Amino acid sequence: MKIDTLEALYQDQMAAVRNGQEQLQELFPELLSVITHFELRNVIRESMGELREQIGRIERFMPENMITRQGNESAGMRGLIEECHAFFERATDPEIIDIGIVVAYGKMLQVMMGSHASLQTLAIFLSRAEEAEAFKRSLEELAATEKKLHRLMLDIIDLDSTTRAA
C-alpha cells in the first residue's frame, strides 16, 4: 500500500498496531507458564482481557482488508518479544524471572502506549472523534497496567531482598 496521505498513514499504523497486539497476545500463555508471583499472574491475566478489548476497538475502525492483510508487522514488538525469549533462556531464578517479565512487558506497554497515542492524534487530525476516544481509552488502560506492573516490581524486589537478607 502506498502511503501518500494522512489517511493512508493512519490505516498503515492501525494495521501495524493490530499486528503488535496479535504478537503480544501470542506471548501471554508463555508468560503465564513461567510466572511464579500470584499478583503478577493476575495483572497479566487482566491485561490479556484488556488486550482483547483493545483489539476489538481497533478492528472496528479498520477496513476488513487491512485486518487480514499481511505485511504490516510491528518490528518493534517482534524485537521486544525476541528480547524476552532471550532473557528466558538465560534466567534461572524464579523471582528474577518475574521481575524480568515486568521489565520486558513494561517495554512492550511503552511501545503500545506510543502507538495508541499516535493513532489518537492522527484520528483527531482526521476529525474522527469516536476513534480518537477509543484510542484514548486504550492508552489509559495501558498506562494503568504499566503503573500496576511497576508498583508490583517494587513489591517483588522488596520481598526478594528481605527473603535474601534472612
PLY file of the C-alpha trace (Angstrom):
ply
format ascii 1.0
element vertex 166
property float x
property float y
property float z
element edge 165
property int vertex1
property int vertex2
end_header
0.00 0.00 0.00
1.31 3.38 -0.99
1.45 5.82 1.93
0.95 9.26 0.43
-1.87 10.69 2.55
-2.60 11.13 6.22
-5.41 8.61 5.81
-3.05 6.03 4.32
-0.60 6.59 7.16
-3.41 6.19 9.69
-4.56 2.92 8.13
-1.00 1.62 7.89
-0.29 2.43 11.53
-3.54 0.82 12.70
-2.54 -2.36 10.87
0.93 -2.29 12.48
-0.55 -1.72 15.95
-3.02 -4.52 15.36
-0.14 -6.81 14.43
1.76 -5.82 17.58
-1.31 -6.63 19.64
-1.56 -10.01 17.96
2.09 -10.78 18.69
1.60 -9.78 22.32
-1.49 -11.95 22.57
0.55 -14.94 21.41
3.16 -14.27 24.11
0.76 -14.25 27.07
0.48 -18.05 27.53
4.27 -18.30 27.62
4.48 -15.55 30.23
1.83 -17.22 32.37
3.68 -20.53 32.20
6.78 -19.11 33.90
5.37 -16.52 36.32
5.52 -17.59 39.96
4.24 -14.40 41.64
0.47 -14.61 42.23
-0.27 -10.88 41.78
1.86 -10.66 38.65
-0.07 -13.57 37.17
-3.31 -11.70 37.91
-2.06 -8.47 36.31
-1.07 -10.36 33.16
-4.44 -12.15 33.02
-6.25 -8.84 33.44
-4.06 -7.35 30.72
-5.00 -10.24 28.42
-8.67 -9.32 28.77
-7.97 -5.65 28.16
-5.90 -6.52 25.10
-8.84 -8.44 23.62
-11.00 -5.34 24.12
-8.32 -3.10 22.58
-8.09 -5.40 19.57
-11.86 -5.18 19.18
-11.72 -1.39 19.35
-9.03 -1.06 16.71
-10.69 -3.59 14.41
-13.94 -1.58 14.50
-12.14 1.21 12.66
-10.01 -0.82 10.27
-11.20 -1.78 6.81
-11.63 -5.57 6.60
-8.84 -5.92 4.04
-6.40 -4.24 6.44
-7.22 -6.64 9.30
-6.41 -9.74 7.27
-3.58 -8.31 5.13
-0.03 -9.35 5.87
2.92 -7.03 5.65
2.30 -4.57 8.46
4.36 -6.39 11.05
5.28 -4.45 14.16
9.04 -4.94 14.05
9.37 -3.13 17.37
7.11 -5.59 19.15
8.81 -8.51 17.41
12.18 -7.30 18.68
10.92 -6.91 22.24
9.42 -10.39 22.19
12.71 -11.83 20.91
14.50 -9.98 23.71
12.06 -11.55 26.19
12.75 -15.04 24.81
16.50 -14.45 25.08
16.01 -13.44 28.72
14.06 -16.66 29.40
16.99 -18.68 28.06
19.41 -17.05 30.48
17.37 -16.50 33.64
17.19 -19.27 36.24
15.87 -17.75 39.48
12.02 -17.62 39.59
11.91 -14.23 41.34
14.35 -12.76 38.83
12.23 -14.20 36.02
9.15 -12.48 37.48
11.00 -9.16 37.73
12.40 -9.63 34.21
8.87 -10.20 32.89
7.78 -6.93 34.48
10.70 -5.17 32.79
10.07 -6.80 29.39
6.31 -6.29 29.49
6.81 -2.70 30.62
8.83 -2.06 27.46
6.10 -3.63 25.36
3.49 -1.47 27.05
5.57 1.61 26.26
5.55 0.69 22.55
1.79 0.13 22.66
1.19 3.42 24.51
3.25 5.36 21.99
1.39 3.69 19.16
-2.05 4.37 20.63
-1.12 8.00 21.38
-0.04 8.44 17.76
-3.25 6.84 16.49
-5.28 9.09 18.78
-3.50 12.17 17.38
-3.99 11.04 13.78
-7.68 10.36 14.47
-8.05 13.88 15.87
-6.41 15.37 12.77
-8.72 13.28 10.58
-11.76 14.53 12.58
-12.66 11.08 13.90
-13.72 11.83 17.44
-15.10 8.35 18.19
-11.87 6.72 17.07
-9.74 9.22 18.99
-11.76 8.49 22.13
-11.33 4.72 21.65
-7.57 5.10 21.33
-7.54 7.35 24.39
-9.35 4.66 26.36
-6.84 2.01 25.27
-3.99 4.36 26.13
-5.41 4.87 29.63
-5.75 1.11 30.15
-2.18 0.52 29.03
-0.87 3.26 31.31
-2.80 1.86 34.27
-1.36 -1.61 33.62
2.15 -0.21 33.41
1.67 1.58 36.72
0.43 -1.65 38.36
3.40 -3.56 36.98
6.00 -1.17 38.28
4.37 -0.95 41.70
4.33 -4.75 41.73
8.00 -4.89 40.71
8.90 -2.77 43.73
6.95 -5.16 45.94
8.65 -8.21 44.42
12.10 -6.67 44.80
11.38 -5.61 48.39
10.05 -9.08 49.21
13.05 -10.64 47.47
15.55 -8.50 49.37
14.01 -9.31 52.74
13.93 -13.02 51.87
17.61 -13.00 50.84
18.65 -11.00 53.90
17.15 -13.58 56.27
0 1
1 2
2 3
3 4
4 5
5 6
6 7
7 8
8 9
9 10
10 11
11 12
12 13
13 14
14 15
15 16
16 17
17 18
18 19
19 20
20 21
21 22
22 23
23 24
24 25
25 26
26 27
27 28
28 29
29 30
30 31
31 32
32 33
33 34
34 35
35 36
36 37
37 38
38 39
39 40
40 41
41 42
42 43
43 44
44 45
45 46
46 47
47 48
48 49
49 50
50 51
51 52
52 53
53 54
54 55
55 56
56 57
57 58
58 59
59 60
60 61
61 62
62 63
63 64
64 65
65 66
66 67
67 68
68 69
69 70
70 71
71 72
72 73
73 74
74 75
75 76
76 77
77 78
78 79
79 80
80 81
81 82
82 83
83 84
84 85
85 86
86 87
87 88
88 89
89 90
90 91
91 92
92 93
93 94
94 95
95 96
96 97
97 98
98 99
99 100
100 101
101 102
102 103
103 104
104 105
105 106
106 107
107 108
108 109
109 110
110 111
111 112
112 113
113 114
114 115
115 116
116 117
117 118
118 119
119 120
120 121
121 122
122 123
123 124
124 125
125 126
126 127
127 128
128 129
129 130
130 131
131 132
132 133
133 134
134 135
135 136
136 137
137 138
138 139
139 140
140 141
141 142
142 143
143 144
144 145
145 146
146 147
147 148
148 149
149 150
150 151
151 152
152 153
153 154
154 155
155 156
156 157
157 158
158 159
159 160
160 161
161 162
162 163
163 164
164 165
